[in-house]
Amino acid sequence: MSKETLRIISGNYRHRRIDFPMEGGIRPTKDKVREALFSSLGNINGKAFLDMYAGSGSIGLEAASRGAAPIYFIDNNKAAIKCIKDNISSLGVENTNVIESDVMTALKRLSESYIVFDYIYLDPPYKQEQYTCDLLLLNEYHLLSSDAIIVVESDHPLSEADFPLYEIIKRKNFGFINLTYFQVKK
């Protein structure tokens, strides 16, 4: 497996390098996007974090570096899972759970364990357009804390009309990368 590296931006693991696999279509989130994401989230210390379609685990590891816990990673790519586990081990991150599964099955299992998340990062392969289904499942399986924020990375702007259960609370654009922040409508 050929690998590249990227760095943790801030927090306890600041400047530490983590690997990401080059195969399997894994597309790590760029440094400037991760930096803007976590700056906009503010203090996430002690908050439960879910990194869906985790790839290298860079988002979840950045969250761990900033004190979020527990951290859950979901991916069904064997190279990605190995990379995430190796990165967790090399950094010495505790209170993590790596789930090798498709997202639908993983979310169902998490709901059966009565786990809820404060922050969720959703970054499916752009061509799969899984956003609507995944957001519905997160709500249906009761995986969201009362003030949970879901951040969706996409290659195009998302419309609130496509997500009737959610309101868009913020948007950020980085060229062809779009971050859309959702919360459940109250």
Salt bridges, closest charged atoms under 4 A:
ASP19 OD2 - LYS3 NZ 3.44
ASP31 OD2 - ARG7 NE 3.34
ASP31 OD1 - ARG34 NH2 2.23
GLU62 OE1 - ARG34 NH1 3.01
GLU62 OE2 - ARG66 NE 3.26
ASP86 OD2 - LYS82 NZ 2.72
GLU100 OE2 - LYS78 NZ 2.97
GLU112 OE2 - LYS108 NZ 3.17
ASP123 OD1 - ARG27 NH2 3.06
GLU129 OE2 - HIS156 NE2 3.66
ASP147 OD1 - LYS186 NZ 3.23
GLU153 OE2 - ARG27 NH1 2.96
ASP155 OD1 - HIS156 ND1 2.76
